[in-house]
Amino acid sequence: MNGHGEEQTGFEIGIVVAKKNLKEERVDYEEDCVDVLVSEMKKVGLIVERVVGLAEEFIKVAAPLETLGRAAAALDIKKDGVTI
């Protein structure tokens, strides 16, 4: 967290997904793929915000520096010969 009560993030990306036609029938046990995607991203520590537009849904994704550090360590990513 920074001094303003917000978590510092390393990067932010956006994913755009076309909204489903509300007239389509859904089976009760079928999960929405966007719900699954958001759930899986949150499980690994990403910050996810969904914004619903007229024709599309926007998913904003950010990674806290701690999450980036864990991923860099797991992948053994190095910058100029120094492990990040």
N, C-alpha and C positions, 0 to 999 in steps of 0.2 A: 504494500500500500504506500502511496505517496502521502504527502502532508495534507492532502485534500480529501482523504478517505476513498480514493480511487486506486484500484490495482494497476500497477504499471504493466503494460503489455509490450511484447517485443515486435509484433507485426499485426496487421489486420488485413483480411481479404474478404471479398464478397462472393457469394454464390447465388446465381439467379435460377429459379425453378419456375416453370410454367404452372399456373394453378390448374387443378383438376376441374373438369366440368362437373358442376354440382348435380347434373342430371344423371351422371353415371351411377349405376348401382354398385354398391360395395358389399362384399361379404363381411359379416360381423367379425370374423377372426382375422381378416386381412388388415395389416397395419399400413399406415401411410408411410411411404418411403422417406419423406422428408422428416417425419417424426423419428424414424429409426436413425437417420443420419445425424440429426441434432442430438439424440440421446447418446449415440456412440461417441460423438465429439466431446460431449460434456463428461463422459466417463473417463476420458484420457486427460482431463484437466483444461480443456479449451473453454474460452468464454464465447458463448453463442447467443446472438440476438436475432429474432425473427421479425421481419417487417413485411406486412402484407400489402401489396399494391393492387391495382385494378386487374391486371392480367397476369402478373407474376408475383412470386414470393421471394423476398431477398433474405439471405442468411448471412449475417455479418459474423465473422470468426476472428478471434484474437487469441494470442497465446501469452500467458504470463511468462515473465523471464525465467521463473523457476521451472516451468514446463519445458521451455526451450533448452535450459541447461541440462535437464534430465535426458532429453532426446539427444542432445549433442554428446553427452557422456556415453549413452548407450550405443551411439553410432561411431564413437571415437573420432568425432570431428575436431580438427585442429586448424588453428588460424596462425599462420607464420611460424609453424613448428611448435606452437604452444596449445595444449589441450584447452578447449573452451570450457 
